[in-house]
Amino acid sequence: MGANSPDLGNQALSKVVEIGITSQLDVVEEIDVDLRTNPGNLVRGKVDSIEISGKGLVVKQDLRMETIQINTNQVSIDPLSALFGNIELTHPTDAEARIVLTETDINRAFSSDYMYGKLHGLKMDVDGQPVTIDIQEANLALPGENKFAIAATFLMRESNEVKKMSATAIPLIHDDGNQISLEILAAEGEGLTLKLVMVIFEQLTALLDLRNFNIPGVSLKLRQLEAQAGRLVIHANSQIEKMPSM
């Protein structure tokens, strides 16, 4: 295979994108970029397709993606930059993305220092009295059938009482495809108020804001959700404005 082989050129440009993505995330267990074109198209500034596959990518708020896959159609790039081993888009390109989050990874993020700050010192009214609540523990289960189940233990500071609650909900697409909202189906527990349930779910959905998954230069809009047993599958439309670089 010659030094000017199209396969070698594709591999070199693919490696540039892999290094760029890796440099901008906290943790990357595996990343693979498959850029496909040929010398004739490359001279004209055309890349036939780009496929990005990753495993164990940790993004904002200590949120780990079990897998992510992004696929583009034809991409327009600056051919001169490509000759020097860089990929600069001449205009944004559309893509499709599929992200898988496991129950375990969501719960790890839910117990992170970031979420600790969000779930402690919550101010609200209970039976007409102002109270301060600390969520001591919260656990998300994904039982399947497109449902979320939450169990939480919380401390009411004023009375020093520890209480428990549980609730089930279904996820919905919200905020123009940026965020997941939850429709509560049932809730039960001691000292339970609808406001308390909503506060916990609001913090969970804030964690699942798709903007938390954006790789620099790549934005996502939610298209479909699948809450399967043990995992959440997110299908999204993606727009790539800039290829990740070091």
Salt bridges, closest charged atoms under 4 A:
GLU18 OE1 - LYS15 NZ 2.96
GLU29 OE2 - ARG64 NE 3.13
ASP34 OD2 - ARG36 NH2 2.74
ASP62 OD1 - ARG108 NH2 3.68
GLU66 OE2 - LYS55 NZ 2.71
GLU66 OE1 - ARG64 NH1 2.68
ASP105 OD2 - ARG64 NH1 2.51
ASP134 OD2 - ARG157 NE 2.91
GLU161 OE2 - LYS163 NZ 3.51
ASP175 OD2 - ARG211 NH2 2.89
ASP176 OD2 - LYS221 NZ 3.60
ASP209 OD2 - ARG211 NH2 2.99
GLU226 OE2 - HIS235 NE2 2.57
